[in-house]
Amino acid sequence: MRIALCCSAKFFDKIPEIKKKLEELGFEVFVPKGYFKHIKDSHGEDHFAKIHFNLIKEHFKRIERSDAILVLNFDKDGVKGKIGGNTFLEMGKAFDEGITIFLWNPIPEIDYKEEILAMHPIVINGDLSKIKIGERVTQRFPEPTVGALILNSEGKIFLMKSPKWRNGNLWTFPGGHIEIGEDWETALKREVKEEVGLDIEVIKLLNIQQAIFPKDFWRKRHYIFLDFVCRAKNENVKLDGREAIEFAWIKPKEALKLKLNPYVRKNIEKYLENEKVYI
């Protein structure tokens, strides 16, 4: 299980011990990106103000990948268990994602106490054994997504590893969600460009699959996968380092020898059944 720590920079000195204890309990722990810079530079919160918004966005990404957050709210500025504005934003992000929120200390007496109460945080009073995380489903409807089996000029296909599939141990295709007002071809071109830097030509729909709570995926989700055969216009791969962490060009038959996510395996098998149709 993954848990993200959220707190003021004033409390960063508390992180090492808490992180160690959580890891001993079997958690993978995400800390604020600024924590490492703080340890290195020791300039305090004034220094952080210069890069404040980048830190917010970076930690939001960590929260999205987490199963829960733990807010380290200690006494500050005369307020018991203070939760500052930045930490409140992170709590709001977790709440919107349907992620469980734990508080180290009780909710403080601050102007936005009612808003915090509405997020239904769980107060652990410093007892890490109280952190229990169950599987969660926050969707109201299945989500349609697009994926790309990309061919290069040698007939090889593009595969990548993503931390979302068994912690990066399975090969998969680039792809992702369809934004409101976006057709699936535009969505696919955008996702591929964002994740791996390739420009593509979409050739033909390859397969439609249901993925109902796939066991190898990092989060409990229900997807409708729309996968297309595509052709690469360039081979200047640039991984985003978040969705894609490793890549390979490989012949389709050879790809079947790799550890693939099961939906990608079915797509490659289907492609090989009618390979000439797509060339």
C-alpha positions as CSV (number, residue, x, y, z in Angstrom):
1,M,0.0,0.0,0.0
2,R,1.2,3.5,-0.8
3,I,0.9,6.5,1.5
4,A,1.8,10.1,1.0
5,L,3.0,12.3,3.8
6,C,1.6,15.9,3.8
7,C,2.8,18.6,6.1
8,S,4.4,22.1,6.5
9,A,8.1,22.4,5.8
10,K,8.4,23.3,9.6
11,F,7.6,19.6,10.3
12,F,10.1,18.1,7.8
13,D,12.4,17.1,10.7
14,K,9.6,14.6,11.8
15,I,9.5,12.8,8.4
16,P,12.5,10.4,8.7
17,E,11.4,8.6,11.8
18,I,7.7,8.4,10.7
19,K,8.7,7.3,7.2
20,K,10.9,4.5,8.6
21,K,8.1,3.3,10.9
22,L,5.6,3.2,8.0
23,E,8.0,1.3,5.9
24,E,8.5,-1.2,8.7
25,L,4.7,-1.7,8.6
26,G,4.9,-2.5,4.9
27,F,4.0,0.9,3.4
28,E,5.6,2.5,0.4
29,V,6.0,6.1,1.5
30,F,5.9,9.2,-0.7
31,V,7.4,12.3,0.8
32,P,7.0,15.9,-0.4
33,K,9.5,16.6,-3.2
34,G,10.7,19.7,-1.3
35,Y,11.7,17.5,1.6
36,F,14.9,16.4,-0.1
37,K,15.7,20.0,-1.2
38,H,15.1,21.2,2.4
39,I,17.5,18.7,3.8
40,K,20.1,19.7,1.2
41,D,19.7,23.5,1.4
42,S,18.3,24.1,4.9
43,H,16.8,27.4,3.8
44,G,13.4,26.9,5.4
45,E,10.0,28.0,4.1
46,D,11.1,31.4,2.6
47,H,13.3,29.4,0.2
48,F,10.4,27.2,-0.7
49,A,8.2,30.1,-1.6
50,K,10.4,30.6,-4.7
51,I,9.4,27.1,-6.1
52,H,6.1,26.8,-4.2
53,F,3.8,26.0,-7.1
54,N,6.0,23.4,-8.7
55,L,6.2,21.6,-5.3
56,I,2.4,21.6,-5.1
57,K,2.0,20.0,-8.5
58,E,4.7,17.5,-7.9
59,H,3.2,16.3,-4.6
60,F,-0.3,16.2,-6.2
61,K,1.1,13.6,-8.6
62,R,2.4,11.6,-5.6
63,I,-1.0,11.8,-3.9
64,E,-2.8,10.6,-7.1
65,R,-0.6,7.5,-6.9
66,S,-1.3,6.9,-3.2
67,D,-3.9,4.8,-1.4
68,A,-4.0,7.2,1.5
69,I,-2.3,10.4,2.9
70,L,-1.1,11.0,6.4
71,V,-1.2,14.7,7.4
72,L,1.5,15.5,10.0
73,N,-0.2,18.3,11.8
74,F,1.8,19.4,14.9
75,D,1.7,22.6,16.9
76,K,2.7,25.7,15.0
77,D,2.3,29.5,15.5
78,G,0.4,28.9,18.7
79,V,-2.2,26.6,17.0
80,K,-2.4,23.0,18.2
81,G,-2.2,20.5,15.3
82,K,-2.1,23.3,12.7
83,I,-3.0,22.5,9.1
84,G,-1.6,25.2,6.8
85,G,-3.0,26.3,3.5
86,N,-0.7,24.1,1.3
87,T,-1.5,21.0,3.3
88,F,-5.2,21.9,3.2
89,L,-4.9,22.0,-0.7
90,E,-3.3,18.5,-0.6
91,M,-6.1,17.2,1.6
92,G,-8.6,18.6,-0.9
93,K,-6.8,16.8,-3.7
94,A,-6.9,13.5,-1.8
95,F,-10.6,14.0,-1.0
96,D,-11.4,14.7,-4.7
97,E,-9.6,11.5,-5.7
98,G,-11.4,9.4,-3.1
99,I,-8.2,8.8,-1.1
100,T,-8.4,8.1,2.6
101,I,-7.1,11.0,4.8
102,F,-5.4,10.3,8.1
103,L,-4.5,13.1,10.6
104,W,-1.6,12.7,13.1
105,N,-3.4,14.9,15.6
106,P,-7.0,16.1,16.0
107,I,-8.5,18.8,13.7
108,P,-7.2,22.2,14.8
109,E,-9.4,25.2,15.6
110,I,-8.9,27.1,12.4
111,D,-11.2,29.0,10.0
112,Y,-11.6,26.1,7.6
113,K,-12.3,23.5,10.3
114,E,-15.8,22.7,8.9
115,E,-14.3,22.0,5.4
116,I,-11.8,19.6,7.0
117,L,-14.6,17.9,8.9
118,A,-16.5,17.4,5.6
119,M,-13.5,15.4,4.2
120,H,-14.0,12.8,7.0
121,P,-10.4,12.5,8.0
122,I,-9.4,9.7,10.5
123,V,-7.4,10.9,13.5
124,I,-4.8,8.4,14.6
125,N,-3.3,10.4,17.6
126,G,0.2,9.4,16.6
127,D,-0.6,5.7,16.5
128,L,0.5,4.4,13.1
129,S,-1.2,1.0,13.7
130,K,-4.5,2.7,13.3
131,I,-3.8,3.2,9.6
132,K,-6.0,0.7,7.8
133,I,-6.5,1.0,4.0
134,G,-9.1,-0.9,2.1
135,E,-9.6,-1.1,-1.6
136,R,-11.6,1.8,-2.9
137,V,-13.7,2.5,-6.0
138,T,-14.5,6.2,-6.7
139,Q,-15.9,5.8,-10.2
140,R,-19.6,6.2,-10.9
141,F,-19.3,4.8,-14.4
142,P,-16.6,2.8,-16.4
143,E,-14.0,5.0,-18.0
144,P,-13.2,4.7,-21.7
145,T,-9.5,5.0,-22.5
146,V,-7.4,4.8,-25.7
147,G,-4.2,2.8,-26.3
148,A,-1.7,2.5,-29.2
149,L,0.0,-0.4,-30.7
150,I,2.6,1.6,-32.6
151,L,4.6,0.2,-35.5
152,N,7.9,1.6,-36.8
153,S,9.4,1.3,-40.3
154,E,10.9,-2.1,-39.4
155,G,7.6,-3.6,-38.3
156,K,8.6,-3.5,-34.6
157,I,6.1,-2.4,-32.0
158,F,6.6,0.1,-29.2
159,L,6.3,-1.2,-25.6
160,M,6.8,0.7,-22.4
161,K,6.8,0.0,-18.7
162,S,4.6,2.1,-16.4
163,P,4.6,2.1,-12.6
164,K,0.8,1.8,-12.8
165,W,1.1,-1.9,-14.0
166,R,2.5,-4.1,-11.2
167,N,4.9,-1.4,-10.1
168,G,6.6,-1.1,-13.5
169,N,7.2,-4.9,-14.0
170,L,4.8,-5.4,-16.9
171,W,5.2,-4.1,-20.5
172,T,2.2,-2.1,-21.8
173,F,1.1,0.4,-24.5
174,P,1.0,4.2,-24.2
175,G,-2.4,5.7,-23.9
176,G,-4.9,7.2,-21.5
177,H,-8.2,9.0,-20.9
178,I,-10.3,10.9,-23.4
179,E,-10.9,14.5,-22.4
180,I,-14.3,16.1,-22.6
181,G,-14.9,17.4,-26.2
182,E,-12.1,15.3,-27.6
183,D,-12.5,12.6,-30.2
184,W,-10.6,9.3,-29.6
185,E,-8.0,9.8,-32.3
186,T,-7.1,13.3,-31.0
187,A,-6.9,11.8,-27.5
188,L,-4.6,9.0,-28.5
189,K,-2.2,11.3,-30.4
190,R,-2.1,13.6,-27.3
191,E,-1.5,10.8,-24.8
192,V,1.2,9.2,-26.9
193,K,3.0,12.6,-27.4
194,E,2.7,13.4,-23.7
195,E,3.9,10.0,-22.4
196,V,6.6,9.0,-24.9
197,G,7.2,12.0,-27.2
198,L,6.1,10.2,-30.5
199,D,4.0,11.6,-33.2
200,I,1.7,8.9,-34.7
201,E,-0.7,8.2,-37.5
202,V,-3.8,6.3,-36.3
203,I,-4.5,3.5,-38.8
204,K,-7.4,1.3,-37.5
205,L,-9.2,0.2,-34.4
206,L,-7.7,-3.1,-33.3
207,N,-9.7,-4.2,-30.2
208,I,-12.2,-3.2,-27.6
209,Q,-11.8,-4.8,-24.1
210,Q,-13.4,-4.5,-20.7
211,A,-11.0,-4.2,-17.8
212,I,-13.0,-4.7,-14.6
213,F,-10.8,-4.1,-11.6
214,P,-7.6,-5.6,-13.2
215,K,-5.5,-7.2,-10.6
216,D,-2.2,-6.0,-12.0
217,F,-3.2,-2.3,-12.1
218,W,-2.2,0.0,-9.3
219,R,-5.7,1.2,-8.5
220,K,-9.1,-0.4,-8.5
221,R,-10.8,0.8,-11.7
222,H,-13.2,-0.2,-14.3
223,Y,-12.1,0.7,-17.9
224,I,-13.2,0.2,-21.4
225,F,-10.0,-0.1,-23.5
226,L,-10.1,1.1,-27.1
227,D,-6.9,0.1,-28.7
228,F,-5.7,1.2,-32.2
229,V,-2.9,0.2,-34.6
230,C,-0.8,3.2,-35.3
231,R,2.3,4.1,-37.2
232,A,5.2,6.2,-35.8
233,K,6.0,9.3,-37.7
234,N,9.3,9.6,-35.8
235,E,11.3,7.6,-33.3
236,N,12.5,10.4,-31.1
237,V,11.3,8.8,-27.8
238,K,11.1,11.0,-24.8
239,L,9.7,9.3,-21.8
240,D,7.8,11.5,-19.3
241,G,9.3,9.6,-16.3
242,R,5.9,9.3,-14.7
243,E,3.6,7.3,-16.9
244,A,6.5,5.8,-18.9
245,I,9.8,4.7,-17.3
246,E,11.3,2.3,-19.9
247,F,10.7,1.5,-23.5
248,A,11.6,-1.0,-26.3
249,W,11.0,-1.6,-30.0
250,I,10.4,-5.3,-30.6
251,K,9.0,-7.6,-33.1
252,P,5.4,-8.6,-32.2
253,K,6.1,-12.3,-32.0
254,E,9.1,-11.7,-29.7
255,A,7.0,-9.4,-27.6
256,L,4.8,-12.3,-26.6
257,K,7.8,-13.8,-24.7
258,L,7.9,-10.8,-22.4
259,K,5.9,-10.1,-19.2
260,L,3.0,-8.1,-20.7
261,N,-0.2,-6.8,-19.1
262,P,-2.9,-9.2,-20.1
263,Y,-4.8,-6.7,-22.3
264,V,-1.7,-5.9,-24.3
265,R,-1.0,-9.6,-24.8
266,K,-4.5,-10.1,-26.3
267,N,-4.0,-7.0,-28.5
268,I,-0.7,-8.3,-29.9
269,E,-2.2,-11.8,-30.5
270,K,-5.1,-10.2,-32.4
271,Y,-2.8,-8.0,-34.4
272,L,-0.7,-11.1,-35.5
273,E,-3.9,-12.9,-36.6
274,N,-4.5,-10.2,-39.3
275,E,-1.1,-8.5,-39.5
276,K,-1.4,-7.8,-43.3
277,V,-4.6,-5.8,-42.8
278,Y,-2.7,-3.1,-40.9
279,I,0.5,-2.9,-43.1
